[in-house]
Amino acid sequence: MSDAVSPMINAMSVDVEDYFHVAALASSIDRARWNDMEYRAEASTRRLLDLFDEHKMKSTFFVLGWVARRSPGLIREIHDRGHEVASHGMSHLLVYNQTPQEFQSETVESKKLLEDITGAPVMGYRASTYSITKRSLWALDILKEAGFLYDSSIFPIRHDLYGIPDAPQEPSRIKTPKGASIVEFPMSTAPMFGTKLPVSGGGYFRLLPYWLTQAGLRKLNGPLKRPFIFYLHPWEVDPEQPRVRTSFKSRLRHYTNLDRTEARLRRLISEFRFAPVREVLSAQRLLVDSPAGWQVVAQGALA
Protein backbone atom coordinates (compact mmCIF):
# COMPACT_ATOMS: atom_id res chain seq x y z
CA MET A 1 0.00 0.00 0.00
CA SER A 2 1.28 3.46 -0.88
CA ASP A 3 2.71 5.67 1.88
CA ALA A 4 1.41 8.81 0.12
CA VAL A 5 -0.45 11.31 2.27
CA SER A 6 -4.22 10.88 2.06
CA PRO A 7 -5.78 13.76 0.07
CA MET A 8 -8.86 13.95 2.30
CA ILE A 9 -8.84 16.47 5.14
CA ASN A 10 -9.51 14.94 8.58
CA ALA A 11 -10.13 16.54 11.97
CA MET A 12 -7.42 16.62 14.63
CA SER A 13 -8.62 17.28 18.17
CA VAL A 14 -7.07 17.52 21.62
CA ASP A 15 -9.02 17.15 24.88
CA VAL A 16 -7.15 19.56 27.15
CA GLU A 17 -7.18 18.00 30.61
CA ASP A 18 -4.56 16.67 32.98
CA TYR A 19 -3.86 13.08 34.03
CA PHE A 20 -5.75 13.44 37.31
CA HIS A 21 -8.97 14.47 35.54
CA VAL A 22 -9.33 11.16 33.71
CA ALA A 23 -12.38 8.96 34.36
CA ALA A 24 -10.20 5.83 34.52
CA LEU A 25 -8.47 7.25 37.62
CA ALA A 26 -11.52 8.86 39.22
CA SER A 27 -11.94 6.10 41.80
CA SER A 28 -8.37 6.70 42.99
CA ILE A 29 -8.21 10.52 42.97
CA ASP A 30 -10.77 12.53 44.91
CA ARG A 31 -11.83 15.75 43.21
CA ALA A 32 -10.95 17.62 46.39
CA ARG A 33 -7.29 16.73 45.69
CA TRP A 34 -7.14 18.19 42.17
CA ASN A 35 -5.63 21.51 43.28
CA ASP A 36 -2.91 19.67 45.19
CA MET A 37 -1.87 17.31 42.37
CA GLU A 38 1.25 17.90 40.32
CA TYR A 39 -0.01 20.05 37.44
CA ARG A 40 1.43 19.10 34.06
CA ALA A 41 -1.20 20.20 31.53
CA GLU A 42 0.60 23.37 30.44
CA ALA A 43 3.88 21.69 29.51
CA SER A 44 2.25 18.71 27.78
CA THR A 45 -0.18 20.92 25.83
CA ARG A 46 2.69 23.10 24.62
CA ARG A 47 4.49 19.94 23.56
CA LEU A 48 1.58 19.25 21.21
CA LEU A 49 1.41 22.87 20.06
CA ASP A 50 5.09 22.75 19.10
CA LEU A 51 4.63 19.44 17.30
CA PHE A 52 1.69 20.83 15.32
CA ASP A 53 3.69 23.96 14.46
CA GLU A 54 6.53 21.77 13.26
CA HIS A 55 4.14 20.06 10.84
CA LYS A 56 2.32 23.34 9.94
CA MET A 57 -0.95 21.82 11.11
CA LYS A 58 -3.90 23.24 13.04
CA SER A 59 -6.21 21.43 15.45
CA THR A 60 -9.28 21.87 17.62
CA PHE A 61 -8.55 22.00 21.34
CA PHE A 62 -11.55 20.97 23.47
CA VAL A 63 -10.61 22.74 26.70
CA LEU A 64 -11.77 21.69 30.15
CA GLY A 65 -13.02 24.73 32.06
CA TRP A 66 -11.00 23.72 35.12
CA VAL A 67 -7.82 24.03 33.05
CA ALA A 68 -8.95 27.31 31.47
CA ARG A 69 -9.47 28.87 34.90
CA ARG A 70 -6.03 27.76 36.06
CA SER A 71 -4.17 28.55 32.83
CA PRO A 72 -5.93 31.32 30.88
CA GLY A 73 -2.62 32.25 29.26
CA LEU A 74 -2.34 28.76 27.80
CA ILE A 75 -5.79 29.03 26.26
CA ARG A 76 -4.97 32.43 24.75
CA GLU A 77 -1.80 30.90 23.34
CA ILE A 78 -3.75 28.04 21.72
CA HIS A 79 -6.00 30.60 20.05
CA ASP A 80 -3.17 32.97 19.09
CA ARG A 81 -1.25 30.10 17.48
CA GLY A 82 -4.17 29.64 15.08
CA HIS A 83 -6.04 26.68 16.56
CA GLU A 84 -9.75 26.35 17.25
CA VAL A 85 -10.76 26.54 20.92
CA ALA A 86 -13.85 24.49 21.82
CA SER A 87 -15.46 23.38 25.08
CA HIS A 88 -14.89 20.21 27.09
CA GLY A 89 -17.23 21.32 29.86
CA MET A 90 -16.17 22.65 33.25
CA SER A 91 -15.73 19.80 35.70
CA HIS A 92 -15.22 16.56 33.71
CA LEU A 93 -18.37 15.11 35.23
CA LEU A 94 -20.11 12.50 33.10
CA VAL A 95 -23.16 14.07 31.46
CA TYR A 96 -25.51 11.23 32.43
CA ASN A 97 -24.50 11.69 36.08
CA GLN A 98 -25.68 15.32 36.00
CA THR A 99 -29.16 16.78 36.02
CA PRO A 100 -30.12 18.83 32.96
CA GLN A 101 -29.97 21.93 35.16
CA GLU A 102 -26.43 21.14 36.32
CA PHE A 103 -25.29 20.39 32.79
CA GLN A 104 -26.83 23.57 31.43
CA SER A 105 -25.20 25.71 34.09
CA GLU A 106 -21.67 24.38 33.66
CA THR A 107 -21.91 24.22 29.87
CA VAL A 108 -22.91 27.86 29.55
CA GLU A 109 -20.21 28.77 32.09
CA SER A 110 -17.49 26.94 30.17
CA LYS A 111 -18.48 28.55 26.86
CA LYS A 112 -18.47 32.05 28.34
CA LEU A 113 -15.14 31.46 30.11
CA LEU A 114 -13.40 30.37 26.90
CA GLU A 115 -14.94 33.20 24.87
CA ASP A 116 -13.87 35.77 27.48
CA ILE A 117 -10.31 34.42 27.39
CA THR A 118 -9.92 34.21 23.61
CA GLY A 119 -12.26 36.98 22.46
CA ALA A 120 -13.63 34.56 19.86
CA PRO A 121 -16.86 32.53 19.60
CA VAL A 122 -16.81 28.92 20.80
CA MET A 123 -18.89 26.74 18.50
CA GLY A 124 -17.92 23.16 19.38
CA TYR A 125 -18.44 20.89 22.39
CA ARG A 126 -17.19 17.48 23.50
CA ALA A 127 -18.52 15.75 26.61
CA SER A 128 -16.33 14.21 29.24
CA THR A 129 -15.69 10.56 28.33
CA TYR A 130 -18.13 10.79 25.40
CA SER A 131 -20.96 10.66 27.93
CA ILE A 132 -23.76 11.80 25.66
CA THR A 133 -25.53 8.45 25.37
CA LYS A 134 -29.14 7.44 24.80
CA ARG A 135 -29.94 8.32 28.41
CA SER A 136 -28.45 11.82 28.09
CA LEU A 137 -29.54 12.88 24.59
CA TRP A 138 -31.35 15.75 26.30
CA ALA A 139 -27.91 17.40 26.46
CA LEU A 140 -28.04 18.06 22.71
CA ASP A 141 -30.95 20.47 23.17
CA ILE A 142 -29.02 22.30 25.88
CA LEU A 143 -26.00 22.60 23.60
CA LYS A 144 -28.18 23.96 20.82
CA GLU A 145 -29.85 26.47 23.13
CA ALA A 146 -26.44 27.57 24.47
CA GLY A 147 -25.33 28.49 20.94
CA PHE A 148 -23.07 25.59 20.03
CA LEU A 149 -23.04 24.75 16.33
CA TYR A 150 -21.60 21.26 16.59
CA ASP A 151 -21.03 18.42 19.03
CA SER A 152 -18.39 15.67 19.00
CA SER A 153 -19.47 13.50 21.93
CA ILE A 154 -21.15 10.45 20.42
CA PHE A 155 -19.17 7.23 19.99
CA PRO A 156 -21.04 4.69 17.81
CA ILE A 157 -19.77 1.63 19.72
CA ARG A 158 -20.53 -0.40 22.83
CA HIS A 159 -18.41 0.48 25.86
CA ASP A 160 -18.82 0.25 29.61
CA LEU A 161 -18.78 4.06 30.02
CA TYR A 162 -20.18 5.42 26.76
CA GLY A 163 -21.48 4.70 23.28
CA ILE A 164 -24.57 4.68 21.05
CA PRO A 165 -23.94 1.64 18.82
CA ASP A 166 -26.57 2.51 16.21
CA ALA A 167 -25.65 6.21 15.91
CA PRO A 168 -24.56 7.63 12.53
CA GLN A 169 -20.89 6.99 11.81
CA GLU A 170 -20.12 10.06 9.70
CA PRO A 171 -20.49 13.82 10.23
CA SER A 172 -24.12 14.81 9.81
CA ARG A 173 -26.93 17.01 11.04
CA ILE A 174 -28.90 15.12 13.70
CA LYS A 175 -32.24 15.77 15.40
CA THR A 176 -32.38 16.64 19.07
CA PRO A 177 -35.11 15.24 21.35
CA LYS A 178 -37.00 18.54 21.08
CA GLY A 179 -36.93 18.46 17.29
CA ALA A 180 -34.14 20.95 16.68
CA SER A 181 -30.93 19.97 14.89
CA ILE A 182 -27.23 20.15 15.60
CA VAL A 183 -24.19 19.04 13.62
CA GLU A 184 -22.58 15.90 15.06
CA PHE A 185 -19.03 14.73 14.30
CA PRO A 186 -19.06 11.25 15.89
CA MET A 187 -15.90 9.52 16.96
CA SER A 188 -14.56 7.45 14.09
CA THR A 189 -14.98 3.72 13.63
CA ALA A 190 -14.03 1.56 10.65
CA PRO A 191 -15.66 -1.69 9.50
CA MET A 192 -12.98 -4.35 10.06
CA PHE A 193 -13.09 -8.04 10.96
CA GLY A 194 -16.89 -7.99 11.01
CA THR A 195 -17.14 -5.24 13.62
CA LYS A 196 -16.86 -1.48 14.05
CA LEU A 197 -13.28 -0.88 15.13
CA PRO A 198 -12.64 2.35 17.11
CA VAL A 199 -9.85 4.12 15.20
CA SER A 200 -10.22 7.69 16.42
CA GLY A 201 -7.30 7.87 18.83
CA GLY A 202 -6.83 8.06 22.58
CA GLY A 203 -6.44 4.74 24.32
CA TYR A 204 -7.30 2.87 21.13
CA PHE A 205 -4.32 4.52 19.43
CA ARG A 206 -2.02 3.45 22.24
CA LEU A 207 -3.41 -0.05 22.80
CA LEU A 208 -3.93 -1.20 19.20
CA PRO A 209 -1.01 -1.85 16.83
CA TYR A 210 -0.30 1.20 14.69
CA TRP A 211 -0.88 -0.73 11.46
CA LEU A 212 -4.41 -1.59 12.55
CA THR A 213 -5.36 2.02 13.23
CA GLN A 214 -3.66 3.05 9.99
CA ALA A 215 -5.57 0.45 7.97
CA GLY A 216 -8.90 1.54 9.45
CA LEU A 217 -8.25 5.21 8.79
CA ARG A 218 -7.15 4.52 5.22
CA LYS A 219 -10.34 2.57 4.69
CA LEU A 220 -12.37 5.58 5.84
CA ASN A 221 -10.53 8.03 3.58
CA GLY A 222 -10.31 5.58 0.69
CA PRO A 223 -13.20 3.23 -0.18
CA LEU A 224 -15.67 4.90 2.20
CA LYS A 225 -14.64 8.46 1.20
CA ARG A 226 -15.26 9.63 4.74
CA PRO A 227 -13.21 12.04 6.88
CA PHE A 228 -12.29 10.82 10.32
CA ILE A 229 -11.78 12.62 13.60
CA PHE A 230 -8.75 11.86 15.72
CA TYR A 231 -8.32 12.76 19.38
CA LEU A 232 -5.73 12.54 22.12
CA HIS A 233 -4.97 14.17 25.45
CA PRO A 234 -1.88 16.16 26.44
CA TRP A 235 -1.11 13.61 29.17
CA GLU A 236 -0.75 10.96 26.46
CA VAL A 237 2.52 12.57 25.33
CA ASP A 238 3.72 12.84 28.95
CA PRO A 239 5.22 9.43 29.87
CA GLU A 240 6.92 10.94 32.96
CA GLN A 241 3.60 11.78 34.63
CA PRO A 242 3.12 10.53 38.22
CA ARG A 243 1.80 6.97 38.53
CA VAL A 244 -1.45 6.64 40.47
CA ARG A 245 -2.20 3.48 42.42
CA THR A 246 -5.37 2.11 40.86
CA SER A 247 -6.95 -1.05 39.44
CA PHE A 248 -5.27 -3.22 36.81
CA LYS A 249 -7.95 -2.29 34.25
CA SER A 250 -7.42 1.43 34.83
CA ARG A 251 -3.64 1.08 34.69
CA LEU A 252 -3.97 -0.76 31.39
CA ARG A 253 -6.22 1.92 29.90
CA HIS A 254 -4.23 4.87 31.12
CA TYR A 255 -0.54 4.00 31.09
CA THR A 256 -0.04 1.53 28.21
CA ASN A 257 2.38 2.82 25.55
CA LEU A 258 2.56 6.41 26.79
CA ASP A 259 6.20 6.36 25.73
CA ARG A 260 5.20 5.55 22.14
CA THR A 261 2.36 8.02 21.60
CA GLU A 262 4.35 10.97 20.32
CA ALA A 263 6.28 8.92 17.76
CA ARG A 264 3.05 7.31 16.55
CA LEU A 265 1.39 10.72 16.34
CA ARG A 266 4.25 12.09 14.23
CA ARG A 267 3.84 9.16 11.85
CA LEU A 268 0.08 9.66 11.68
CA ILE A 269 0.45 13.35 10.84
CA SER A 270 2.90 12.47 8.06
CA GLU A 271 0.42 10.02 6.48
CA PHE A 272 -2.89 11.89 6.73
CA ARG A 273 -4.02 15.50 6.32
CA PHE A 274 -5.53 17.31 9.31
CA ALA A 275 -7.35 20.55 10.11
CA PRO A 276 -9.58 21.87 12.92
CA VAL A 277 -13.03 20.33 13.27
CA ARG A 278 -14.86 23.43 12.02
CA GLU A 279 -12.85 23.39 8.77
CA VAL A 280 -13.58 19.72 8.12
CA LEU A 281 -17.28 20.30 8.75
CA SER A 282 -17.10 23.22 6.33
CA ALA A 283 -15.51 20.96 3.70
CA GLN A 284 -18.39 18.53 4.32
CA ARG A 285 -20.85 21.39 3.70
CA LEU A 286 -22.27 21.21 7.21
CA LEU A 287 -20.85 24.53 8.45
CA VAL A 288 -20.11 27.69 6.49
CA ASP A 289 -17.79 30.58 7.32
CA SER A 290 -19.87 33.63 6.41
CA PRO A 291 -19.32 37.38 6.92
CA ALA A 292 -21.61 37.08 9.94
CA GLY A 293 -19.48 34.28 11.41
CA TRP A 294 -19.64 30.51 11.32
CA GLN A 295 -23.13 29.11 10.77
CA VAL A 296 -24.80 25.76 10.24
CA VAL A 297 -25.57 25.24 6.55
CA ALA A 298 -29.31 25.25 5.98
CA GLN A 299 -30.74 21.94 4.77
CA GLY A 300 -30.16 21.70 1.02
CA ALA A 301 -28.59 25.16 0.76
CA LEU A 302 -25.49 23.88 -0.99
CA ALA A 303 -27.05 20.89 -2.72
Order of alpha helices (4+ residues) and beta strands (2+ residues): beta-alpha-beta-alpha-alpha-beta-alpha-beta-alpha-beta-beta-beta-beta-beta-alpha-alpha-beta-alpha-alpha-beta-alpha-beta-beta
